[in-house]
């Protein structure tokens, strides 16, 4: 992949031809008379790192029939990058089309759309539609501010061009300069570099070490500038156990620095962060390093495997771990850790190849964790794919799952990225719309809102954010919206009357999430506490009955509904807690409640009905707060006078 991308770049520039499709940049046999242009070569190298994990060969790309988006940095020349990609696949595809302004034909079997702007023309849209009909692959290179057209909303693969790494710089010096600096793999903060920096500093007429020094000065200057406004562990939201782990490590590291703790006593030396894409695993590593005030050494398994030869992969692995040892204390961040698969899952002709990589990884990890000051943070979307030997005790033995942010974390993330331009009160009204989104999703939406406001000539407001995440209730009729409001208001009223205001399931908090928090807070709930929770869950249904004279399926109909939650709570009370008419007996659980004996089902139903009747009585006592008039003011937390109700 990398060899062909660089080769096509060379051919396009009329700079000669590579010796073979497997361009080996590690041990050049002779100095070529000419070299590649640094900007195009940098795009080729980053494209290879981006695409290789998904398309091992160019042939696999041209036969995929997939729609793929590649988001580049604002400083990148998207059109030039697209040309590098298009020229690379032209031979294998039997023809390609780069930003076609003409109808596609049999000679345009691979479509590349690439521009430096964030807009798609009608020609682009026609090309995408035709490619979809003919089954041609489409690769779109877009800036981060681009709003993709609807025809690409369901892209098969959405990729982001990676930042520069020390390994990439080594490749670029080999391709664009007459010599490779001996210490290039010890380059720090390569991710702070831009393509324009390479253009400015990498010149053949200048010694390679001098070129590298210029790049290092740029990277360090940007690192210092970013450190002034760095986000620290204390500022993070939504990371749960990972944040706790990091804060404890920070305390231990400080004691170690002061000589009060030996490195052997620091038990938080390695962790694997697992979670869906976009949950902030990479960001956590950067924040951890900033909080510990140590260098971050980012690398990835995909980067190690960018070369075709096993020797190259092993050498890059060794170089990364050597850099970590040399720069300790530091945080070594290894992304895509599941790329080193489990030996039990590898069969066939490549099993020996991967066995050597896995074995070397085990050795390097053990050695690194024995080095004072080295902290290893791995990241994976698929922890089950990692070889068990790598996660055994003494290696990467601590796996922390990072979930999607809950309501509190969503609000904190919004406040961080929106800044002081929007009040917390306004953000609270919007937080529920971000449920189910990752921290990266939220950041992207806020940035898009800020860009929209900037182009309109004003500061970002809550209206700009609202446009990015429309309210799902907007398309509902006033009658349906009123019913939903009454349902939630009823639960809020009962929760406050019962002194459980922390369980108020307003529009910004999910009831299931609140129940989980309540179970954690009240580790050993009494029967009365369980009955109170049941009353809150069933209050929505009771409120509907009072206001409208009937109930709807809004809080029922699925295994995630309030009615299903109430059923499970009531069943657990009868069958597991010994609160039922059968007395103090444990009957265990069942996957299918419908299979329970009728007397037990009747007891569960009776408990739920009693909870709804109790909630109805509490709501009747506060009927003025549950008026059926849609013009009435919205209910807010704290409006119930607890003393008056109790009297």
GISULKA-V567363 format. One line per field, one symbol per residue. ss: DSSP state (H for helix, E for strand, C for the rest). phi: phi as a letter, one per 30 degrees, with the letter a starting at -180 (. if undefined). burial: # if it has 16 or more other ideal C-beta (glycine too) atoms within 10 Angstrom, else .. Layout:
ss: ???
phi: ???
burial: ???
//
This chain:
ss: CHHHHHHHHHHHCCCCCCCCCCCCCCCCCCCCCCCCCHHHHHHHHHHHHHHCCCCCCHHHHHCCCCEEEEEECCCCCHHHHHHHHHHHHHHHHCCCEECCCCCCCCCCCEEEEECCCCCCCHHHHHHHHHHHHHCCEEEEEEECCCCCCHHHCCCCEEEECCCCCHHHHHHHHHHHCCCCCCCHHHCCCHHHCCHHHHHHHCCCCCCHHHHHHHHHHHHHHHHHHHHHCCCCHHHCCCCCHHHHHHHHHHHHHHHHHCCCCCHHHCCCCEEEEECCCCCCHHHHHHHHHHHHCCEEEEEEHHHHCCCCCHHHHHHHHHHHHHHHHHCCCEEEEEECHHHCECHHHCCHHHHHHHHHHHHHHHHHHHHHHCCCCEEEEEEECCHHHECHHHHCCCCCCCEEECCCCCHHHHHHHHHHHHHHHCCHHHHHHHHHHHCCCCHHHHHHHHHHHHHHHHHHCCCCCHHHHHHHCCCCCCCCCHHHHHHHHHHHHHHHHHHHHCCCHHHCCCCCCCHHHHHHHHHHHCCCCCHHHHHHHHHHHHHHHHHHHHHHCCCCCCCCCCCCCHHHHHHHHHHHHHHCCCCCCCCCCCCCCCCCHHHCCHHHHHHHHHHHHHHHHHHHHHHHCCHHHHCCCCCCCCCCCCCCCHHHHHC
phi: .deddddddddddhcjbddadcdcddbddadddbbdddddddddddddddcedcbebdddddcdiccbcbdcdeddcddddddeddddcedddikbbchdcbddbdcbdbcccbadccbcddddddddddddddiddbcccbddddcddedcdcedbccbddddbddddddddddbbdbcedcddcdciddddbedddddccbddceeddddddddddddddddddddcddcedddbichddddedddddddddddddicbdddddcccaacccldejdjddddddddddddhbdccdaaddddddcdcdddddddedddddddddcddaccccdhdddcddddccbidcddedddddddddddddddddddjcccbcbacbddddeeddcdejcdccccdcdddddddeddddddddiddbdddddddceddcejcdedddedddddddddddddibddbddddeddbedddddddeddddddddedddddddddddicddcddddcbddddddddddddcebdddddddddddddddddddedddciabccecbjbdcddddddddddddddcccicdddjdbccicbdbdddddeeddddddddddddddddddddddbdddbdddddddddbdjdddeddddd
burial: ############.....#....###.........###################.#..#..##.#..######...###.###########.##..#####...#...#########.#.#...#..##.##....###########....##..#...#.#################..##..############.##..##.....#..##.###.##..##.........#..#####.##.###.##.##..#......#..#.########..###############.##############....######.###.###.################...#.......#..##.###.##..##.#.########..#..##..##...##.#.#.#.####.########.#...#...###.######.##########.######......#.#.###.##............#################.#..#########..##..#......#....##################...#..##.....#######.###.###...##............#..#...##.##..##..##.###.##..#..##........#....#.......
//
